[in-house]
Amino acid sequence: MRFAIVSDIHGNLPALNAVIEDARENNINTFIFVGDYCLSNPYPDECISRIRSLDNKCIIRGNEEKYLENLIGKDQSTWTDGQMQISYYCYQKISSDNLNYLLSMPEQMRFTYNGVTLHIAHSSQEFISDCEHRKWSTAKVAMKYKDTWITQDAFYADIHKYLNENEQFNKVFGELENGIYIFGHSHIQWNFQSDNGKKILINPGSCGLPLDCINVGLPYTILDITDNNIVVEEKRVPFDMNKYIETIQLSDQFTKAKVWSKVVIKELKTRREYMFFFLRFVEKYALEIGDGQRPFSASTWEKAYELWENSFKDGKLYHK
């Protein structure tokens, strides 16, 4: 059985279609979707419909789905803040049928194939505590590599060196039962196997919003389970990111959630985290002007973005 593991699509339909096409060319039997299907890109409803159209799939919820669930039954006339515009946009774009389908999905899944148990959750924290996110969150990866592109092989070597040497990880990983542990959330593609190959961790990265500082294609992972062997193959699908960014700029999302869309465009261009740094900047700015409203008001949100963007030293994460 050949599984295609896909995570963190974030409303990027062209990316999802590219990955599905590549997976089919690689004779995939079943898709495993690991959450976060909406927010950040302008095709949330279409992404859900595309996934629903696939015959053989396993699907769980991610953390972004909770933002949509929290809006059910709320008074939309109060949706005037700036910070949550992307959530309001997605909620209004997604059909009730697709939303109900998405929210009916479990948060975790476990099944056995050919004697191998697969454990699926959105975040690695369900399996290895904070071992990944403490050191390899997208913000920390962005600060580690700054404005330097990293190769897939170099990234693999860096994260494996950390995992092999980290006492907490080795303790937690050693206590896991044999099986394959699949998760996403961090937008960073990696995998790790025990010496005997009976315990495997797989993060396919983000199909729709890759943030691993690798300027090569869209990540997903193929898992091939046969009678005698398990093979994990990390894939990167060619994709014209600049052309896709043009579609975002012409979309109604760009009009209705402009600040969020601009930060996402910066992330897509550079394949690295920016939203974390912007949100931190907005919080500091709001405190400076005495604005205690949360979510941030539209005026604070937009003015903070203007200041943040103007403060950038070209191409850098840090500010003047």
ZAROLUM-182484 format. One record per residue (C-alpha): x, y, z. Coordinates in Angstrom, 3 decimals. Layout:
<pts>
PT | xx | yy | zz
PT | X | Y | Z
...
</pts>
This chain:
<pts>
PT | xx | yy | zz
PT | 0.000 | 0.000 | 0.000
PT | 1.299 | 3.415 | -0.997
PT | 0.036 | 6.350 | 1.069
PT | 0.413 | 10.038 | 0.186
PT | 0.639 | 12.090 | 3.391
PT | -0.483 | 15.708 | 2.956
PT | -0.825 | 18.414 | 5.587
PT | -1.458 | 22.125 | 6.089
PT | -3.089 | 22.971 | 2.761
PT | -4.404 | 26.284 | 4.133
PT | -6.769 | 27.003 | 1.252
PT | -4.161 | 26.661 | -1.498
PT | -6.091 | 24.772 | -4.190
PT | -3.463 | 24.929 | -6.982
PT | -0.893 | 23.460 | -4.577
PT | -3.299 | 20.720 | -3.502
PT | -4.058 | 19.843 | -7.118
PT | -0.354 | 19.716 | -7.963
PT | 0.334 | 17.335 | -5.090
PT | -2.638 | 15.107 | -5.938
PT | -1.503 | 14.882 | -9.555
PT | 2.047 | 14.011 | -8.520
PT | 0.778 | 11.411 | -6.062
PT | -1.307 | 9.749 | -8.737
PT | 1.732 | 9.625 | -11.035
PT | 3.462 | 7.813 | -8.170
PT | 0.716 | 5.160 | -7.961
PT | -0.727 | 6.240 | -4.629
PT | -3.498 | 4.040 | -3.209
PT | -4.698 | 6.202 | -0.302
PT | -4.320 | 9.822 | 0.827
PT | -3.766 | 10.719 | 4.482
PT | -4.730 | 14.331 | 5.246
PT | -3.383 | 15.697 | 8.508
PT | -5.364 | 18.914 | 9.080
PT | -5.439 | 22.682 | 8.484
PT | -7.368 | 22.850 | 5.226
PT | -8.338 | 26.535 | 5.434
PT | -7.093 | 30.007 | 6.387
PT | -4.308 | 31.931 | 4.620
PT | -5.131 | 31.171 | 0.950
PT | -8.268 | 32.088 | -1.027
PT | -9.728 | 28.649 | -1.881
PT | -10.939 | 27.101 | 1.386
PT | -14.243 | 25.752 | 0.070
PT | -12.689 | 24.404 | -3.116
PT | -9.982 | 22.580 | -1.150
PT | -12.548 | 20.800 | 0.993
PT | -14.570 | 19.840 | -2.083
PT | -11.423 | 18.521 | -3.793
PT | -10.559 | 16.346 | -0.839
PT | -14.118 | 15.055 | -0.606
PT | -13.957 | 14.016 | -4.265
PT | -11.123 | 11.574 | -3.595
PT | -12.194 | 7.955 | -3.186
PT | -9.573 | 6.577 | -0.809
PT | -8.583 | 8.886 | 2.016
PT | -8.100 | 9.257 | 5.745
PT | -8.714 | 12.741 | 7.115
PT | -8.401 | 14.396 | 10.527
PT | -8.929 | 17.927 | 11.788
PT | -6.202 | 20.456 | 12.493
PT | -6.059 | 23.418 | 14.853
PT | -7.276 | 25.918 | 12.229
PT | -10.609 | 24.132 | 11.985
PT | -11.316 | 25.224 | 15.558
PT | -11.325 | 28.889 | 14.480
PT | -14.169 | 28.113 | 12.080
PT | -16.068 | 26.064 | 14.637
PT | -15.887 | 28.952 | 17.118
PT | -17.692 | 31.252 | 14.652
PT | -20.799 | 29.088 | 14.312
PT | -23.879 | 30.991 | 15.479
PT | -21.989 | 34.217 | 16.143
PT | -23.365 | 37.668 | 15.220
PT | -21.569 | 38.553 | 11.990
PT | -22.384 | 42.242 | 12.391
PT | -19.722 | 42.326 | 15.149
PT | -17.001 | 41.033 | 12.818
PT | -15.326 | 44.426 | 12.428
PT | -11.870 | 43.821 | 13.890
PT | -8.775 | 43.477 | 11.735
PT | -7.045 | 40.450 | 13.201
PT | -9.741 | 37.855 | 12.508
PT | -10.657 | 39.009 | 8.991
PT | -9.136 | 35.862 | 7.470
PT | -11.286 | 33.625 | 9.695
PT | -14.431 | 35.579 | 8.826
PT | -13.555 | 35.367 | 5.144
PT | -13.123 | 31.595 | 5.271
PT | -16.274 | 31.053 | 7.301
PT | -18.327 | 33.009 | 4.804
PT | -16.739 | 31.291 | 1.808
PT | -17.171 | 27.691 | 2.952
PT | -20.511 | 26.038 | 2.231
PT | -22.411 | 24.735 | 5.250
PT | -22.185 | 21.215 | 3.852
PT | -18.406 | 21.395 | 3.527
PT | -18.023 | 22.987 | 6.948
PT | -20.134 | 20.279 | 8.577
PT | -18.074 | 17.647 | 6.780
PT | -14.819 | 19.157 | 7.977
PT | -15.944 | 19.562 | 11.571
PT | -17.238 | 15.983 | 11.666
PT | -13.706 | 14.662 | 11.191
PT | -11.848 | 13.238 | 14.218
PT | -8.890 | 15.008 | 15.786
PT | -6.859 | 11.797 | 15.807
PT | -6.922 | 8.472 | 14.019
PT | -5.318 | 5.082 | 14.499
PT | -5.468 | 1.994 | 12.305
PT | -3.404 | -1.063 | 11.432
PT | -2.308 | -2.080 | 7.962
PT | -0.326 | -5.228 | 7.228
PT | 0.586 | -5.554 | 10.901
PT | 1.823 | -1.955 | 11.183
PT | -0.049 | 0.536 | 13.370
PT | -0.403 | 4.079 | 12.035
PT | -1.065 | 6.885 | 14.537
PT | -2.271 | 10.182 | 13.045
PT | -2.636 | 13.561 | 14.789
PT | -2.175 | 17.142 | 13.647
PT | 0.728 | 18.016 | 15.935
PT | 3.817 | 16.085 | 16.992
PT | 3.095 | 17.178 | 20.562
PT | 0.559 | 14.347 | 20.743
PT | 3.440 | 11.874 | 20.400
PT | 6.782 | 13.470 | 21.360
PT | 5.800 | 16.341 | 23.666
PT | 7.439 | 19.654 | 22.640
PT | 10.602 | 18.060 | 21.234
PT | 9.915 | 19.374 | 17.728
PT | 8.328 | 22.743 | 18.459
PT | 10.754 | 23.813 | 21.178
PT | 13.647 | 23.920 | 18.709
PT | 12.148 | 23.515 | 15.225
PT | 9.114 | 25.778 | 15.170
PT | 8.850 | 27.807 | 11.973
PT | 9.861 | 30.980 | 13.835
PT | 13.008 | 29.324 | 15.194
PT | 13.839 | 27.811 | 11.830
PT | 13.466 | 31.240 | 10.213
PT | 15.809 | 32.774 | 12.775
PT | 18.273 | 29.895 | 12.409
PT | 18.637 | 30.255 | 8.646
PT | 17.629 | 33.944 | 8.391
PT | 17.621 | 34.930 | 4.695
PT | 19.674 | 31.923 | 3.530
PT | 18.103 | 29.195 | 1.426
PT | 18.766 | 25.745 | 2.861
PT | 18.949 | 22.560 | 0.804
PT | 16.722 | 19.611 | 1.631
PT | 19.763 | 17.455 | 2.442
PT | 21.288 | 20.091 | 4.704
PT | 18.013 | 20.590 | 6.554
PT | 17.666 | 16.827 | 6.999
PT | 21.179 | 16.649 | 8.438
PT | 20.562 | 19.575 | 10.820
PT | 17.328 | 18.256 | 12.303
PT | 18.669 | 14.704 | 12.591
PT | 21.745 | 15.935 | 14.424
PT | 19.484 | 17.708 | 16.906
PT | 17.182 | 14.704 | 17.378
PT | 20.028 | 12.243 | 17.782
PT | 21.707 | 14.393 | 20.427
PT | 18.643 | 15.573 | 22.368
PT | 18.113 | 13.639 | 25.597
PT | 14.439 | 14.535 | 25.990
PT | 13.624 | 13.418 | 22.457
PT | 15.489 | 10.146 | 22.809
PT | 13.674 | 9.392 | 26.056
PT | 10.210 | 10.193 | 24.660
PT | 10.871 | 8.463 | 21.341
PT | 12.214 | 5.410 | 23.128
PT | 9.007 | 5.101 | 25.144
PT | 6.746 | 5.036 | 22.067
PT | 5.329 | 1.701 | 21.027
PT | 6.330 | 0.391 | 17.624
PT | 4.438 | 1.985 | 14.750
PT | 4.297 | 4.930 | 12.401
PT | 3.472 | 8.356 | 13.831
PT | 2.140 | 10.896 | 11.336
PT | 1.617 | 14.600 | 12.062
PT | 1.959 | 18.072 | 10.515
PT | 1.323 | 21.543 | 11.972
PT | 4.920 | 22.803 | 11.960
PT | 4.990 | 23.342 | 8.148
PT | 8.398 | 21.633 | 8.158
PT | 9.045 | 18.357 | 6.340
PT | 11.065 | 15.717 | 8.167
PT | 11.071 | 12.085 | 9.189
PT | 12.951 | 10.014 | 11.734
PT | 13.270 | 6.252 | 12.184
PT | 14.526 | 4.030 | 14.971
PT | 17.608 | 1.944 | 14.228
PT | 15.497 | -1.175 | 13.692
PT | 12.961 | 0.693 | 11.517
PT | 10.028 | -0.289 | 13.722
PT | 9.271 | 3.247 | 14.944
PT | 8.898 | 6.036 | 12.402
PT | 7.962 | 9.712 | 12.745
PT | 6.661 | 11.504 | 9.626
PT | 5.929 | 15.180 | 9.125
PT | 5.075 | 15.834 | 5.445
PT | 5.505 | 19.603 | 5.763
PT | 2.963 | 22.074 | 4.435
PT | 1.513 | 21.528 | 0.987
PT | -0.054 | 24.983 | 0.807
PT | 2.265 | 27.170 | 2.891
PT | 5.764 | 25.631 | 3.168
PT | 7.897 | 27.405 | 5.780
PT | 11.083 | 25.346 | 5.934
PT | 13.396 | 27.796 | 4.122
PT | 13.769 | 25.330 | 1.234
PT | 13.136 | 26.954 | -2.136
PT | 12.197 | 23.738 | -3.935
PT | 8.609 | 22.792 | -4.685
PT | 5.698 | 21.737 | -2.495
PT | 6.314 | 19.054 | 0.140
PT | 4.385 | 15.894 | 0.821
PT | 5.519 | 12.407 | 1.840
PT | 4.973 | 8.957 | 0.361
PT | 4.733 | 6.026 | 2.763
PT | 5.078 | 2.614 | 1.107
PT | 4.187 | -0.406 | 3.264
PT | 4.798 | -3.876 | 1.833
PT | 4.975 | -7.315 | 3.434
PT | 8.684 | -7.014 | 4.110
PT | 9.546 | -3.357 | 4.062
PT | 8.526 | 0.230 | 4.918
PT | 9.850 | 3.055 | 2.769
PT | 9.432 | 6.784 | 3.485
PT | 10.025 | 9.139 | 0.548
PT | 9.948 | 12.916 | 0.930
PT | 8.621 | 14.584 | -2.217
PT | 8.845 | 18.183 | -3.475
PT | 6.458 | 19.011 | -6.330
PT | 7.436 | 21.770 | -8.825
PT | 5.191 | 24.819 | -8.494
PT | 5.184 | 28.335 | -9.952
PT | 4.869 | 30.295 | -6.721
PT | 5.118 | 33.737 | -8.345
PT | 2.239 | 32.959 | -10.690
PT | 0.173 | 31.684 | -7.784
PT | 0.876 | 34.817 | -5.734
PT | -0.639 | 36.850 | -8.551
PT | -3.921 | 34.954 | -8.084
PT | -3.932 | 35.835 | -4.376
PT | -3.469 | 39.505 | -5.187
PT | -6.475 | 39.368 | -7.530
PT | -8.680 | 37.409 | -5.132
PT | -11.491 | 38.648 | -2.921
PT | -9.466 | 37.423 | 0.061
PT | -6.858 | 40.076 | -0.723
PT | -9.607 | 42.703 | -0.592
PT | -11.314 | 41.418 | 2.558
PT | -8.243 | 40.318 | 4.539
PT | -5.507 | 42.427 | 2.967
PT | -3.013 | 42.533 | 5.816
PT | -3.159 | 38.778 | 6.425
PT | -2.868 | 38.143 | 2.684
PT | 0.201 | 40.391 | 2.390
PT | 1.975 | 38.569 | 5.208
PT | 1.101 | 35.216 | 3.622
PT | 2.493 | 36.417 | 0.290
PT | 5.753 | 37.323 | 2.038
PT | 5.824 | 33.813 | 3.527
PT | 5.141 | 32.147 | 0.176
PT | 7.882 | 34.150 | -1.531
PT | 10.504 | 33.362 | 1.095
PT | 9.253 | 29.946 | 2.343
PT | 9.717 | 31.095 | 5.930
PT | 7.685 | 32.297 | 8.904
PT | 6.572 | 35.922 | 9.112
PT | 3.151 | 35.803 | 10.780
PT | 4.639 | 35.072 | 14.204
PT | 6.915 | 38.101 | 13.965
PT | 4.124 | 40.349 | 12.713
PT | 1.747 | 39.317 | 15.507
PT | 4.474 | 40.030 | 18.043
PT | 5.006 | 43.451 | 16.444
PT | 1.261 | 44.252 | 16.558
PT | 1.090 | 43.346 | 20.240
PT | 3.996 | 45.645 | 21.036
PT | 2.516 | 48.468 | 18.970
PT | -0.931 | 48.102 | 20.559
PT | 0.567 | 48.301 | 24.040
PT | 2.537 | 51.400 | 23.063
PT | -0.591 | 53.242 | 21.926
PT | -2.703 | 51.992 | 24.827
PT | -5.035 | 49.845 | 22.697
PT | -6.255 | 46.917 | 24.787
PT | -8.789 | 45.603 | 22.273
PT | -8.327 | 41.945 | 21.334
PT | -8.699 | 40.776 | 18.631
PT | -6.844 | 43.827 | 17.326
PT | -9.018 | 46.571 | 15.870
PT | -8.897 | 47.214 | 12.137
PT | -7.107 | 50.548 | 12.613
PT | -4.439 | 49.101 | 14.913
PT | -4.000 | 46.040 | 12.706
PT | -3.550 | 48.073 | 9.520
PT | -1.332 | 50.776 | 11.027
PT | 0.881 | 48.147 | 12.670
PT | 1.341 | 46.420 | 9.315
PT | 2.335 | 49.697 | 7.685
PT | 4.944 | 50.344 | 10.360
PT | 6.168 | 46.743 | 10.330
PT | 6.566 | 46.647 | 6.559
PT | 8.363 | 50.000 | 6.476
PT | 10.749 | 48.896 | 9.212
PT | 12.122 | 45.933 | 7.297
PT | 15.666 | 45.904 | 6.104
PT | 15.196 | 44.413 | 2.656
PT | 14.672 | 40.669 | 2.776
PT | 15.556 | 40.309 | 6.463
PT | 13.545 | 39.055 | 9.406
PT | 14.988 | 41.619 | 11.761
PT | 14.148 | 45.318 | 11.855
PT | 16.137 | 48.504 | 11.648
</pts>
